Amino acid sequence: MATNFNYNNLEIGFTGNPSGLGATGQLAFMDGAHFVVSGSSQFEGDWIASGGAGFHAPINGFVDVHGDARIYSVKFPEDDKHDFGELAYGVNVGVRAWILPQIEANLLVGQVAFDSDDTRSVVELGGRFHSTDLLSIGLNYRANGLYKEQFYFNVRFEF
């Protein structure tokens, strides 16, 4: 059974409070599997960059489950100890669902671990309006331990 969503895309967006920019790309390399790369910054000498591989599969005709495992490079604002950022690893799992013909709802939960004593939770809840098959706009609420709680406004280009 084919998935309900496209996993070949480029997403560009910005965050509010604290403000910043971000981008994510996904590329399916076989049925049910994709590569993912992501980066974001508040432009205060900080960044979050990650890359890895993930899975995606349909639950039914309207809902997909997806997840990934990534390696992270994280540099927090005002962190003078790590010139090139801290390495971490993370695992995420989420669902995407069609709630109306052009409206998608999504949820993502995960965890990023810097070492056995320092792990951070990742929670994202959002929605997306698909104006065409190739273009959509989204809004996500991010509550995670990497940055403060924030809203992420984005545009996604499917290919």
Residue, then its C-alpha position, 0 to 999 in steps of 0.5 A: m500500500a502506498t503512503n498517504f504523503n510525499y516524502n520527497n520535499l524541501e521545507i523552509g521556514f522561520t520561528g517566532n520568539p526567539s526568531g530564527l530560520g530553518a530548513t529541512g529536506q527529505l528524500a525517499f530512497m526506497d519504498g518506506a524509507h527516506f533520508v532527512v537533513s535539517g538545520s536551524s539557527q537564531f543567528e546568535g552564534d548558535w545552530i542545530a544541524s542534523g542528518g539521518a534516515g527514517f521510515h514511513a508507512p501508512i496506517n490506513g487510507f488517511v494516516d501515516v506513521h513515520g520516524d527517523a534516527r539522526i546525528y545532531s550537531v548542536k551549538f546553543p547561544e552563549d555556549d563558549k565551551h564548544d566551538f563546533g557544537e556538541l554531538a548528539y543522537g536522536v530518535n523521533v516518531g510521528v503521525r501525519a493525517w488528512i483531516l480534510p481534503q487539503i488539510e493535514a495534521n501532524l504530531l512528532v515526539g522524540q528525544v535527543a541525547f547528548d550523553s547519558d545524563d543530558t537528554r532533551s525531549v522533542v514535541e511538535l504539533g501542527g497543521r499544514f494547508h496543501s494549496t497544490d500537490l507541489l506546495s503547502i504552508g504549515l504552522n507547528y508549535r514546538a515545545n522542546g529542550l533544544y530551544k524555547e517553546q516557539f512557533y514554526f511557520n514554513v512553506r514546503f515544496e514537494f518534488 
